[in-house]
Amino acid sequence: MTGMSLLQRKLLKSIILSPAFWRRISRDASDVNAAGAALRPEIKKYWPKCRERAIKSSTFPEILRPKARLRIAIPKRKPAELAAGCFLLLCTVLSIGSLALAQQSWQQVPIPPLAKFTPQEPNRIQLPNGMVIFLQEDHELPLISGTALIKGGSSSEPAAKTGMMSIYTASWRTSGTEKKTGDQLDDELEAIGAKVETGGGVDTTSASFNCLKENFDQVFADFLDVLEHPVFREDKIALAKRRLATAISRRNDEIDSIAGREAAKLGYGKDSPYGREAEYWTVAAVTRQDLLDWHKRHLSPNNVIFGIVGDFDSKQMESRLRAAFGSEAKGTPYNLPQIPVPGPKSGVYLAEKTDVNQSEIAMLGVGIRRDNPDYFAVRVMNEIFGGGFSSRLFKNLRSKQALAYSVGGGIGAGYNHPGLIDISMGTKSASTAKAVAALYEQIDDLLNNPPTEEELKQARDSILNGFIFAYDSPDKVLSEQLTYELYGYPKDFLERFRGAVEKVTSADVHRVARKYIDKRKLAVLVVGNPKEFDKSLAEFGQVTKLDISIPTAPPGAKSASAAGQD
C-alpha cells in the first residue's frame, strides 16, 4: 500500500470525496467479510492489514498512507463500514491503475526468447551380460524409483491367445512371489508408502518400484523377488481373465472407444498386433504355463533395460546394481518384430451405433517413423493443422462453424513402425455429412495454403514450451532415454529436438503436408447413427458397413457345430 503511485492517490482522493462512495459503504458494510474472502489474488494480500487498520482507525488517511496524510475531512464511521470502504477503494483504485496496461494489446507485449534448456542426461552403463542400466541422480527429494523394461509385449503373443499379455501383467504383481503373496506385499509396501508394480504395452512389459530412500533396501529386495521369481497364481489369473472378459462385453459402450478400435483395425489390419483385439475364446485359451514360459523366455539380462532415478550416489548405486544383476547369465536375445503397416484402403466405413445422437469421424492413412528426417517438420505441421486451440481445425470447425465437439489430428509417428494419419472430430448426428465435407475442405486448405509466419512461430513456440515441461524433471528424461535405448535411437535425439524444430520453415511444413497427405487415399471412418445423418455418406464414396458385434465363439465354430448335427 505504501508504494501507491501519485495517480492512484489522486484517484483515491476524488473517490473519498464523492457522496456516492459513502452511500455505497453503508449499503455494502454487512458483506465486508464475504467481500474480503472473494478478493482477486493481486488485491487479496492487502486485505488482512487493511481490515485490521480499518477496525483500529477512524480515518482513511491512516489506513492508506501512514506517513503522509491526505488532508481530507472524513466523517467517523463504524469499523465494519470502514473495512467495507477499504475493500471498495482497493478494488476501484487497483482496477483503474491497471487500465493503462489494458490499453496495450497482449500481442504487443514483447516475449523474450526461451532460455537454453539442457536436460540432465543419465549415466549409461552396460554389464558384461548385456544388461543396460541408466542412473539418474535427483537429490530434490529423498526418493528412489526404478523401472525394468523387458523387450516383448502384446506384439509377441500368439494371435490365438490375444490378451495373454494383459493377463500376464495383471496377475504378475498381484500373484506375489515364492516367498510372499501379493496381498502380503500390498500390506508391507503400503505400511512404508512404497510401490512395486507391473505393466505392459505393445513392445515391452515392465516392473517398477518407488520408495523413500530409507526404505530402498527392503523395497529393492521385493522388486527383485517379483522380477525374478513370479508364481502367477491361478486365482489371480482367473481374476484377470474375468476383468478382461468384462472389458470385452463393454467395448461397444462408448462411441470414441469404438472409433479408436476400428481405426486401428483399418489402418494396421485386423490381424496385426497393432489392430487385433482379445475375444472371449482367446482369453479362455491362456494358461498359467503360457505365462511362466513367456517370462522365462524373455527375462534375461540382455533383454532388459533398467533405469533408476533418485537420491543416491551414482558410484555406490552402480556397485549395488552390478551385484544384483551382474551374475545373471545371458539368454536368447529377443528382437522386436518388424510389423508391416499396409495402411487402410480408401473408401467410407460405417460402424453403426443406433443409441447415440452424435458421430465420431476419422480420416485415416499411413504416417511416418520418428527417425524420418521429416519428423520435425511433421510435428510443426501437426501443431498448425490440428494440434490445439489455435490450430486451423479447431478455429475453423469448432470456433467458427460450431461443427465439432472435439477436433484435431495429423500425421502420426511411431518409433519402430509408421504411425497413422488420423484426422478426427466429434459432431452431432445431424451434421455428420457436413462435418466430413468440412474436414475435406480443411485438408485442401492445408495442401494449398502454406502456413503464415505467425502460424509458424506460434506452433514452434507451443512445441518448444511443451518440450520443456515434458522433460522438466530427471525421471521424465530417464523415461525418454529408456525408450530411445529400446528402439535404437541416438542418445542425443532429445538434445537435437529444439534446434531441429526451430529450423522448420513454412516451406518445410507445406512440403511435408503435400508429401504425406493425399485425400484420395484416405479412409473415412464414421461411427454413429445413420438414421439421423443429414445426408447419405455415399456422396463421399462407396460405403462399407463394419461389423462391431461381439462374437461369443471363434469364426467357423457355429457352422462346425451345425455340420455335426447334420
QUILIN-V528626 format. One record per run of one state. SS is the DSSP state (h for helix, s for strand, l for the rest). FROM is the first residue (numbers start at 1). LEN is the number of residues. Records with the same first field share a line. If there is no record, write none. Layout:
SS=FROM-LEN + FROM-LEN
//
This chain:
l=1-5 + 17-2 + 38-3 + 57-3 + 65-14 + 98-1 + 103-3 + 109-14 + 127-5 + 138-5 + 152-2 + 157-2 + 162-2 + 176-1 + 178-4 + 192-3 + 201-3 + 229-1 + 231-3 + 250-5 + 269-11 + 285-3 + 299-2 + 311-3 + 326-21 + 353-5 + 367-1 + 370-5 + 387-5 + 401-5 + 415-3 + 449-4 + 471-3 + 488-5 + 503-3 + 517-2 + 522-1 + 529-1 + 533-4 + 541-2 + 546-11 + 566-1
h=6-11 + 19-19 + 41-16 + 60-5 + 79-19 + 99-4 + 106-3 + 154-3 + 159-3 + 164-12 + 182-10 + 213-16 + 234-16 + 255-14 + 280-5 + 288-11 + 301-3 + 314-12 + 375-12 + 392-9 + 429-20 + 453-18 + 474-14 + 493-10 + 506-11 + 519-3 + 530-3 + 537-4 + 557-9
s=123-4 + 132-6 + 143-9 + 177-1 + 195-6 + 204-9 + 230-1 + 304-7 + 347-6 + 358-9 + 368-2 + 406-9 + 418-11 + 523-6 + 543-3
//
